[in-house]
Structure formats: structure tokens, C-alpha cells
Amino acid sequence: GACAHDYTGGAHVSVDADFVLQQQVPLPALDAAMAEAGFRRHRDRYVHDRVPFFVEFPAGPLAIGADLDVRPVVRRRRGHAYLALSATDACRDRLAAWYHWNDARSLRVAVRIATRHRVSMTLIRAWSVREGAGDKFEVFRSRRRVEARIAHRLGGGAGDVRQRLAGSTRACADSLATEQPPVGVVDRDKDEV
């Protein structure tokens, strides 16, 4: 949800930020690290009195549907670098919610991401077929084309126009920034617009 928030310019509002850890971390160590940032554990999540979202650490490995080959990318915001899903993977994440739970809002968010950002339609198509959702991919592709035409006629990205009309908040994405950029990250969004 937090990545979709970022890639839609705040049009998708998320109430949580999920972080998948690469290795097992003892709960007391995680509690201590989160406390340093002002978060306290409440059941299975971390909350902060002055932050409008909560933080969760779902069990890994990082996956989108059945795809375990998900490689985060480095995003930069206000001089900070952080790891996040690529635009392609954020789009696939929203499509997974539509494919498997028929969440129509997630389809709209996926279309918005794919309209505003370069995504790999080749990768999304192949993944969709593996997920058993080739027919739903065609609906997504068709709606993306319509949104792109609308955006072109309005003189900007469809998401940009809607964002100007609706306004947005970027607090969630801003709060995800970290100090040190990781190394060895691959960009999976280069093959197709």
C-alpha cells in the first residue's frame, strides 16, 4: 500500500507500511529499533502517536502472488534513499489484490501506477498468465490504454490531473526515507512503456 501511495502521488491512501526483513530478527531487537524511531508495538504492528500510519513486518520472503523473484529498487526522496517495490512490482502488487480478491479499487490503482510510470508490460503479462489471470490482464491493459489517451488529451498524466483536482498527502512516503542507500539493486522497469 505504501508503495502504491508513492507511485500514485498520494492518490492511493495507505494506512500501513510493510517491511519484509531479509533475515529473522528477534522481537526484542525489533522493538528496540522501532522504539528509537518513536514507534511502540501494539499486537502485530508498530504505531506512533504522530504518524498517520502503522508499520508491519510481514513474514518473508518478499513475494507478489507466487513470484518470489521480487527485487526492490532504490527510491530517493528529499535527499534520502530507501528500498521499495519498483513501479512494475507495485503495479503487480495491486493487480494481485484484484486478481485474487476481486478488489476493483486495486485495479484502478494499478492502472494509475501504469499510467504515471514506466512499467514492464511484458513482465506483468507473463506474471499474470502464471497467476491464472490472463483474462484480467487484458482488462487491465485496456483500461491503461484508455487512461493514457485521457492523459494525453488533458496534457499530462491522468494521475497528475486527478491529483491536482483531488489534492494529496505525501507523509507516508516521506516517512519511509532512510539515511543510507543500499547497494546492488536492480531496476526491473526498463523494458517497455
N, C-alpha and C positions, 0 to 999 in steps of 0.2 A: 503494500500500500504506500509506503513512504517513497519508494522509487517512482511509482505512478504519479504521486503528488508532484515530485520534482519534474518529471518529463512532461506533465500536462501544465506546467506553470502554475500549479496550485488549484487547478480546476477540479482535480480529484482530491478530496479531503480524506486524509488517513488519521486514525486515532492511535495508531501504533507504529513503532519502528522495530522491525525484526532483524536480529543479527544472528547468523549461523556461525558458531565457533568452529574452528578447524580442528580442535582437539578438546578432550574432556577437561573441564575446569571445575575444581571443587567449589561447591556452593558458597562456603565462607570467603573464598578468594574473590568470587564474582560479586558477592555482597559488598566486600570491602572496596573493590574497584568502582562499583556503581555509587557507593556512598561518597567517594571522593568527588564525584560529579554532582552530588546532591540528590541522588535517587535512593529510595528505600524500597525494599522488597515487600510486595503485597501479593500473597499467594504465588502465582506463577509469573508475575510481571513486576517491573520496577516503575515506580511513579515518582513524580517530582511536583512539589506544590506550585511551581512557577512555569511548568512546561505543559502545553496543552495535549500532549500525547504520552503514552506509556511505552516502555521498552520491553521486548520479549526476546528470549534466546531459544528459539525452537530447536529441537533435535536435528542434527545433520544426518546425512550430508546435504549440502545445498542442492536442490533439485527443482525442476519445473516439470510438472507431470511426472512421467517416467524417465525424463532426461537428467542424468547425473553429471553430464559434461557442461556445467554452468560455470563460466569464468567471469568473475567480477572485473569491472573496469575502474580506472581511476577517474573520478569526477573532481572538479575544482570549483570552489565557491568562496568568494571573499578571501582569497589568499590561502585557503586551506584545501588539502586534498583528502579524499575519502574513497573507500571502496563501495561500489554499488552495482546493481544489475545494469547491463548495457540497455540501451533503448530497445533493442531487439528482445532481450530477455525480459524486460519489464512488460513489453507488449505480450510476449508469450505467457507470462505470469497471469496477466489479466484474461487472456484468452483461455487459459486453463480453467479459470473460475466459470467462464461462460460454457466451455465445452463440457465440463463435468458436473456443474451445478445449475446450468441454465440461467446464470446471473446476467441478465440483459445489461445492467449498468456496467459490468466489467467489459462487455463487448464495446460499449460506447467509449470507455476509457482506452481500450486497446486501439480503437480507430483513431482517437485523438492523438495518442502517442505516435502511431504510424504516420499520421498526417503532419505532425510537427517536427519529426525527427527522421533521420535516415535509419531505416531498419532493413534487415536482410529478409526479404520476402521469400527467397529460396530456402533459407533455413526454417522460417516459420511454416512454409508449405510442407516441407519434408517432415518436420516435427508434428504438425497437425495430422498428417496421414498416419504416422506412427501412433498417435494418440487416439486414432479411430474417429477423427473429426474432419476428414477431408471435405465433407459437405458444408460444415460450419465454417471452414476456412474460406470457401468460395463466398459465403455471405459476408464475412469479414472483408475480404478483398474487394468485393463490390461496394460495400459501404465506405471503404477507404478511398476508392476512386471518386465516389460522389463527393465526399468531404474535400478531396483535393481540388475538384472542379469548383466547388463553392469557394474555397480559399483563394483560388486563382482569380475568380470573378470579384471577390471582395478586396483583392490586392494584398493579401497576406495569408499566413497560416490560419486555417479555420479555428484552431485552438486559440491563436493570438486574438482574433476578432472576438470570440466568445469571452476570452479572459478580460479584454478591455470592457466588455459590456457587463460582465458579472463581478469583476474585481477578484482579487485572490490574496492568499496569505502564503508566505514562504517560511514561516517559523519552523516547520518540521524539517525541511531540507537544510535550513541554516543550522539547526541544532545537531545535524548528523556530521558536521565537519570535524575532522581530526587534524592534528598537527603534522604528522609525518606521512608522506605518500608511500604506499607500498611499491615494491619492485616486481618486475616480471609479469605484468598484467597484459592480457590480450584484448584487442578491440574486435568484437565479432560483428560489427555493424557496417562494414565497409563494402559488402559485395553488391548491393542493389538499393536503389531508391524506391 
